[in-house]
Amino acid sequence: MSHFVIRKLGQPTIIGEIAIGVVIGPSIVGAYLLNRYNITLFDPALTASFASIGAIFLLFLVGLESDFRVMYTRKNFAVALGGVLLPFVFGAPLAYYMLPDGVWGAGGDRFTMAAFVGAAMVATSTAIAAAILLELGLMKDRVAQTIIGAAVIDDILGLLVLSMVVGLSRSGVIDITAIAILLATALVFIGVAIYVGVHFFSKIVVRLQVAGARMGMKHGGFSIAIAITFLYAFISEVIGLSAIVGAFLAGTMFASTPLRKDLEEGATYLAAIFTPIFFISLGVLVDLTQVSPGFYLFSLLLVGVAIATKVVGCSIPARLSGLRTPEALAVGLGMVPRGEVGLIVALTALNAKVIQSGLFSVIVLVSVAVSVLPSPFLKRTLRRVAAQRARARAAAATEAQPNSL
């Protein structure tokens, strides 16, 4: 029902899904049921599992619409780097100077607490930007390719920042060796996954689909493709990356095969069931009861810094790389949403007792806010870009007509 209301208002459907999570989470309905009847609506482990499956199917669909040859470019790396440096450089000092004593836990101090807050502001949510691009049917556009490619690189850079901060919180020094190993492992995994997928797995799946069709098994290839997707997601998690990076790589390997449309159709039905759970789970993580009045001003400023630093840090490299100003702005807005990696950073800090539950809830709330607020502007900017291109094509066609005569 929320989808119909949100679409009627012209907004991305993920806003309604996240809003549902906030309402039924511990902030409103969940708090009432727990206090009045001692009832807990959600099993956190089960919710996290279904949410992970939803994110995996979403990024698999994004991969099916993507060409990996245009993803990992110098332009995308520059956009990702700008989107990592600025949020950390401005986010960490904001936490260091604004937050009062006592917001960090027994395992941290003011410096490590601030470093974790800065790290939580670094990583872009590939899933949220991808959902909007899929909804508008713009995954083939060069703006979308820049956003998704930079977001995947952003995840890797964000995890490197997390590794540095974790090493700093444990020993007081940054472990250069561990960071180098993580970076090398991530690059090797991406390279091997793409090569093996394109030259081995994709061909096997196509052959199995043909053989299965002869035997009356219409979905044999689809089943194997999904199994490979979960294998890639599992390996990605094991080596320290997000599972959605592996799912995205699995989708790209089938993007140029004859099965792409069949795989897209099957995955779309599964994503329609599981992907909304991912966005609802982000809202469920918001616990407004844990946010004290002392955090209000900091939260507002952190939201502003999180949005401004991503837009500026990503749109300037995009503009310098040749994109037009509206396109560069769309890239900046598309890189603003935070999600799974930022929440991993916050959860890591909470488990390591570097921050307390109040600051954790603030980080989650800010991550959700910066994921929701730019979405309508991104959608509007993308439509403006599409309209400008349509007018340019019409003008070009009009100029060509007298010459053809």
Secondary structure, DSSP 8 states (H G I E B T S, - for coil): -HHHHHHHTT--HHHHHHHHHHHHSTTTHHHHHHHHH------HHHHHHHHHHHHHHHHHHHHHT--GGGTS-HHHHHHHHHHHHHHHHHHHHHHHHHS-TT-B-TT--HHHHHHHHHHHTT---HHHHHHHHHHHT-TTSHHHHHHHHHHHHHHHHHHHHHHHHHHHHHHSS--HHHHHHHHHHHHHHHHHHHHHIIIIIHHHHHHHHHHHHHTT-TTHHHHHHHHHHHHHHHHHHHTTS-HHHHHHHHHHHTTTSTTHHHHHHHHHHHHHHHHHHHHHHHHHT--GGG--GGGHHHHHHHHHHHHHHHHHHHHHHHHHTT--HHHHHHHHHHT----HHHHHHHHHHHHTTSB-HHHHHHHHHHHHHHHHTHHHHHHHHHHHHHHHHHHHHHHHHHHHHHHH-
